[in-house]
Amino acid sequence: MKILLRKSQILKTQLLWHDPALLLRGTLRSFRTMVLLAILLTFGCLVYLWQWMNFLQKSYEVQRLEKDHQQMIVRLEMLRVEADYLSRPQRLETVALNQMQMRLPNPAQLYQSEILFSDEVSHP
């Protein structure tokens, strides 16, 4: 049985070589199939490459944003320290006396301001 199947397959291939139209049709069909598979494979590779490049771009952007965030946190902490330093009462008093030529208020002026504030509070 196997011998008969083998002989029939051999005869089919021998007939293909004798009939160029059958040979060409079979060759074109397999060529079209291979071209279609090559196109699909190329398209799949391009899609995969696009996704990978997009992923890399996003990861670089995330790294840059995290670095910027850390720099901003450090800058914010420096600004807080600077604001605390600049708003110290001793420093403000020194700046007022030396640079702005202000004087400390007299006790009489303090008393009058207390009266003014107490009047404002009592009369809404």
C-alpha positions as CSV (number, residue, x, y, z in Angstrom):
1,M,0.0,0.0,0.0
2,K,2.8,2.4,0.9
3,I,4.6,1.6,-2.3
4,L,1.5,2.5,-4.4
5,L,1.2,5.8,-2.6
6,R,4.8,6.6,-3.1
7,K,4.6,5.7,-6.8
8,S,1.5,7.9,-7.2
9,Q,3.3,10.9,-5.6
10,I,6.3,10.3,-7.8
11,L,4.1,10.3,-10.9
12,K,2.3,13.5,-9.8
13,T,5.7,15.3,-9.5
14,Q,6.8,13.9,-12.8
15,L,3.6,15.2,-14.5
16,L,4.2,18.6,-13.0
17,W,7.6,18.8,-14.7
18,H,6.0,17.8,-18.0
19,D,3.2,20.3,-17.7
20,P,4.7,23.8,-17.2
21,A,1.3,25.4,-16.5
22,L,0.7,23.2,-13.5
23,L,4.3,23.7,-12.3
24,L,4.0,27.5,-12.7
25,R,0.6,27.6,-10.9
26,G,1.9,25.7,-7.9
27,T,5.1,27.7,-7.8
28,L,3.1,31.0,-7.9
29,R,0.8,29.8,-5.2
30,S,3.7,29.0,-2.9
31,F,5.5,32.2,-3.8
32,R,2.4,34.3,-3.0
33,T,2.0,32.4,0.3
34,M,5.7,33.1,1.2
35,V,5.4,36.8,0.2
36,L,2.2,37.1,2.3
37,L,4.0,35.5,5.3
38,A,7.0,37.7,4.9
39,I,4.8,40.8,4.8
40,L,2.9,39.7,7.9
41,L,6.1,38.9,9.7
42,T,7.6,42.3,8.7
43,F,4.5,44.1,9.9
44,G,4.5,42.2,13.2
45,C,8.2,43.1,13.7
46,L,7.5,46.8,13.0
47,V,4.6,46.9,15.4
48,Y,6.8,45.3,18.1
49,L,9.7,47.7,17.4
50,W,7.3,50.7,17.6
51,Q,6.0,49.5,20.9
52,W,9.5,49.0,22.3
53,M,10.7,52.4,21.1
54,N,7.6,54.0,22.6
55,F,8.2,52.2,25.9
56,L,11.9,53.4,25.9
57,Q,10.8,57.0,25.2
58,K,8.3,57.0,28.0
59,S,10.7,55.5,30.5
60,Y,13.3,58.2,29.6
61,E,10.6,60.8,30.1
62,V,9.7,59.3,33.5
63,Q,13.3,59.3,34.6
64,R,13.7,62.9,33.6
65,L,10.5,63.9,35.4
66,E,11.6,62.0,38.6
67,K,15.0,63.8,38.4
68,D,13.2,67.2,38.0
69,H,10.9,66.3,40.9
70,Q,13.9,65.6,43.2
71,Q,15.6,68.8,42.2
72,M,12.4,70.8,42.9
73,I,12.1,69.1,46.4
74,V,15.7,70.1,47.2
75,R,15.1,73.7,45.9
76,L,11.9,73.9,47.9
77,E,13.7,72.9,51.1
78,M,16.4,75.5,50.4
79,L,13.7,78.2,49.9
80,R,12.1,77.2,53.2
81,V,15.4,77.4,55.1
82,E,16.1,80.8,53.4
83,A,12.6,82.1,54.3
84,D,13.1,81.0,57.9
85,Y,16.5,82.7,58.0
86,L,15.2,85.9,56.5
87,S,12.1,86.1,58.8
88,R,14.0,85.7,62.1
89,P,13.0,88.6,64.5
90,Q,16.6,89.4,65.4
91,R,17.5,89.8,61.7
92,L,14.5,91.9,61.0
93,E,15.3,94.2,63.9
94,T,18.9,94.6,62.7
95,V,17.8,95.4,59.2
96,A,15.2,97.9,60.4
97,L,17.7,99.7,62.7
98,N,20.7,99.7,60.4
99,Q,19.5,99.7,56.8
100,M,16.1,101.5,57.2
101,Q,17.1,103.9,60.0
102,M,14.1,103.0,62.1
103,R,14.0,103.4,65.8
104,L,12.5,101.4,68.6
105,P,9.2,102.8,69.7
106,N,8.9,104.8,72.8
107,P,6.9,103.4,75.7
108,A,4.3,106.2,75.2
109,Q,3.8,105.1,71.6
110,L,3.3,101.6,72.7
111,Y,0.6,102.6,75.1
112,Q,-1.2,104.7,72.5
113,S,-1.2,101.9,70.1
114,E,-2.7,99.6,72.7
115,I,-5.4,102.1,73.3
116,L,-6.1,102.4,69.6
117,F,-6.3,98.6,69.2
118,S,-8.6,98.2,72.3
119,D,-10.9,100.9,70.9
120,E,-11.1,99.1,67.5
121,V,-12.0,95.8,69.2
122,S,-14.6,97.3,71.4
123,H,-16.3,99.2,68.6
124,P,-17.0,96.9,65.7
